[in-house]
Amino acid sequence: MSTYRAAQVAAASGPFEIVQREVPRPGPGHVRIAVDACGICHSDSVFVDALLPGVRFPLVPGHEIAGHIDELGEGTDISWQVGDRVAVGWFGGSCGHCLPCRQGDFVVCQNLKVPGWAYDGGYAEAVIAPADALARIPDALAATDAAPLGCAGVTTYNGLRRSSARPGDLVAVLGIGGLGHLGVKYAAAMGFETVAIARGSDKADFAKQLGAHHYIDSTADTTVAEALQSLGGAKAVLATAANSDAITATVDGLAPRGELVAIGVDAEPLGISPNQLLMGGKIIRGHPSGTAQDVQDTMAFSALHGIRPMTETVPLDRADEAYRKMMSGAARFRMVLTTG
């Protein structure tokens, strides 16, 4: 093909329009990916609404990309071949020369290349991406399942496996939406005694279907912290809910040396005092998504344990409709664009 379709926004917060573009050639160390599916993430809004510096319009967002290599650029690592099924997530490549990169901590690269920010993202039929961003998709995963694992999946999976919790420990997942429903599945599969926390008693059955051993209704008379302590205290809380008050409410439910892992984004500060942390030696940390290898590990674990995201697939030409549904909170739980 000489042209491909892309869903772009022409100006900040504008509607998506489908445009035709000339098919680009990959440069040295890059590949062209024929996109099969791309997840829509709430984080796409920070680019669409120009909330971060350096955003350029017209903009093609999308950092949950699944497809296959269509062309290799000169000097690309020989481990990659045309036809290989690959995913690209929030980690869209690193600079290789900043201090974190020199220390091997690529996901906190000071010049991180996020698709849809550093280069055109996956709301399109084709993407040019650096080879260090590629994760190999297992045969057992469909592209529509693999795509959301490049951000939502790796963030929850990696956040749990890098926590201080070990199999058998009590681990709570705050929120059971787009991130949290995967977090509960991963926590149960990792062997944790899994607690799901959400608003309302009506979500209890759903939480158990996801694999939770316990459910805490955050609107009940018993506080979240008291409910967690009645279970022995949480070794780790994975906070996926984008609500600082809800995140704050879990801190006193941590066991001694317990850890709060924050991945839900909220601009409001957490209401936590040093006294809540000092005596119990508690830890609070933010967790970024994960490298391309972490994405690959996430997909392999998901394939092994039969874990799939809950998705709604929509063709690329309905990108605006799908984006608005995701941002409204009406999606259950990930919207995925397809190009077939």
PEDAHU-V438222 format. One record per residue. SS is DSSP state (a for helix, b for strand, c for the rest). Layout:
# PEDAHU-V438222
SS
SS
This chain:
# PEDAHU-V438222
c
c
b
b
b
b
b
b
b
c
c
c
c
c
c
b
b
b
b
b
b
b
c
c
c
c
c
c
c
b
b
b
b
b
b
b
b
b
b
b
c
a
a
a
a
a
a
a
c
c
c
c
c
c
c
c
c
c
b
c
c
c
c
c
b
b
b
b
b
b
b
b
c
c
c
c
c
c
c
c
c
c
c
c
b
b
b
b
c
c
c
c
c
c
c
c
c
c
a
a
a
a
c
c
c
a
a
a
c
c
c
c
c
c
b
c
c
c
b
c
c
c
c
b
c
b
b
b
b
b
a
a
a
c
b
b
c
c
c
c
c
c
a
a
a
a
a
a
a
a
a
a
a
a
a
a
a
a
a
a
a
c
c
c
c
c
c
c
c
b
b
b
b
b
c
c
c
c
c
a
a
a
a
a
a
a
a
a
a
c
c
c
b
b
b
b
b
b
c
c
a
a
a
a
a
a
a
a
a
a
c
c
c
b
b
b
b
c
c
c
c
c
c
a
a
a
a
a
a
a
c
c
c
b
b
b
b
b
b
c
c
c
c
a
a
a
a
a
c
c
a
a
a
b
b
b
b
b
b
b
b
b
c
c
c
c
c
c
c
c
c
c
c
a
a
a
a
a
c
c
c
c
b
b
b
b
c
c
c
c
c
a
a
a
a
a
a
a
a
a
a
a
a
a
a
c
c
c
c
c
b
b
b
b
b
a
a
a
a
a
a
a
a
a
a
a
a
a
c
c
c
c
c
b
b
b
b
b
c
c
